[in-house]
Amino acid sequence: FFLQAEDGRRIRGPARGLGDVYKGQVPSQLVALRTAASSDGITLVEIPVDNATELAAELTKQAASITGKDTVILAIAEPLSVTPDSFLVVTEFAQAHNIPVGGAYMSLEGHESVYGLIPRSVPQGRQAAILADKIFRGTPAGEIPVVTAENYFQVNYRQAQQLGIPVSEGLLSRADEIIR
C-alpha cells in the first residue's frame, strides 16, 4: 500500500494533493493512507461513494480541490475503484484535468492507469496455504506472523509520456512490467 503512494509521488513528482476514490470497505487502508499523507504534508481529498453515478457527481462537485499539476488520483485496492463504470468515470475526469491515475493498472476504452501494484496470486496462494496448514495443525492464528505477498508493479510509460510526466530510470528498474 505504501509503495502505491510512494510510487504515485515518484511518477508525478512531489505531490501536494492526492485524490482517493473508495467505497469505504477497507478501513485499515484508509487509516494508513491518512497517516502517510499527513506525515508527508499531502492534502488528501477523500471521495467515499457507493457507485459510479455518485462518483461522477462528487468529482464534479470537488473538482477545484482535486485538480492541479501536483495532484494524483489513487485507486486503492477495493471493489469500487476497479469496476469498469467507476474506472471510466475517474479516468475521464483525470484526462480532462491532466491528472495521473494509479493504484491498480487498468486499460478500458482508451483510458489507462499510469501505474499499478497488485499482489501476485500464485505466491499469495502459497502463503495462504502455509498459514492454513499451521492453523489446521493447531497453531493459534494470532501467533502466526503475517507475511505480505509479493506484488507485481506495472508502469505505463506510454500514458506517463502522454501526460508529460517524466519517469526515472530508477522507477522503471523497479517495475515488473513496463507498458510502452
N, C-alpha and C positions, 0 to 999 in steps of 0.2 A: 504493500500500500504506500509506504513512504517513498519507495522507488518511483511509483507513478507520479507523485507530487514532485519529487526531485527531478525526474526526467522531463516533466512538463516545464519546469523552470529552465532546465538546460536547453530545451528546444526553443523556447521563446525568449530566454534571457531572464534577467531578474524581474519576476512578475510582481506587480503591485496588487493585481486583482485576480481572484480565482472564482469562477462561477461553478457551482456544484449542483447538478441536477440529480434528484433522487426521489424515491417513493417513501423512504423512511423505515425500511425493513432491516437496516444494518446499523444499529446504534453504535456499536463498537467502532466501526469505520468512521462514523461521523465525529465521535469523540476524538479519535486520533487525528482526523483532518483538521478539526478546530484547533487542537493543541499545536499541530505543526504550523498551521497558518499564523496563529497568534505569535508563536516564538520567532517566526521569520518576518514578522511585520507585514504579512499579506492580508489584504482585505478579502474576506470570504463572503460571497453572496450566495446564500443557500436558497435553492428553489425546490421546496418539497411539494410535489404534486402527485396525483393519482393516475393521470393518463396523459396522452399526447395533446388532447384538446386543452386541458388545464395548463400544460406546459407551454403551448403556443401563446396563450393569453398572458401567462406570467412573464415569459420572456419579453413580450411586447411592453408590458407594464414596467418591467425593471430594466429596460434597455439602456437607459442612461447610466445606471450603476454598474453594468456588466460589460460595457464596451470600452475600447481604448487599446492603444498599442501594447500595453503591458498586461493584457488580460489573456487568460487561458480558461477554457471550459473543460472541466474534469468530469468524466462519466465514471463514477465509482462502480465497483462490481456489485450490481444489484439488478433486479428484473426490469425496472422501468427503462433504464438507460440503454439497454441492449435490444429493446423491441424495435422493429423496423419503423413504425409510426413515430415513436419518440426520437429515434436516431435522425430521421429526416427533418423533424421539427428543429432539433438542435443544430444540425449541420447546415440547414438552410439559413437559420439565424446567424450562425457563425460565419458562413460565407458572405452574407450581406454586410457583416461588420468586420470582416478580415480577422477573425479570431480563430486560433487553432483549437481543435477538439482532440482530446486524448483520453486514455484510460483503458478502453477496450478497442482493439483495432476492428473497424467495420468499414465496409465499402458497399454502398447501395445507391443505385440510380445516379451515379456520377458524384456522389458525396462520399468523402473519406475522412477517417481519423488521421491525425498526424503521427500518433504512436499508440501502441497497445501493449499491455502487460497482462498475460493470462497464465494461470497455473498449467503446468504440463500434466495432462491427465494420467498417463501411464505411471510416472513416478509418484504422483499423488495417490493413485490407486494402490500402489505397492506399500506406501507409507500407511495408508488406512488399513490395509490387510495386516500389517505388522502390529499396529495398535489394537485391532480387533482380536488378533491371536493372543496378545498379552492379557486382554480383558477376559477372554474365554478361559484362559489358564489361571485366572484368579487374581491378577494384579488389579488393585483398585484404580479406576480410571484417573482419579485425582493425583496418583503417584507417578503417572507416566508423563515424561517430558513431551511437550508439544514440539513437533518439528515442522517447520514451514516447507511447503512443497516448492520444488524448483519452478521458476517462472520462465515464460517464453516472451522475450522482448522484441517487438517489431517497431521499426522506424519507417515511416512513409516519407522517404526522401523527396519523391516527386511532389507530394502535397506540401511539404515544407517549402520547397522551391517556389511553388505557385503562390504561397503566402508571403514570400520574400523573407523567410526565416532561415538564417544560416545554421547549419548543423555541423558541429565539430567532428573531427576525426575520432576524438576520444569517445564521443557518444556513439558514433557509428560502430566503433570497435566493440562496444558492449552489446550491440544488437545481435540477436539470433537470426533475424531476417531484416534485410533492407529492401524496401519496395521502391523500385526505380521506374 
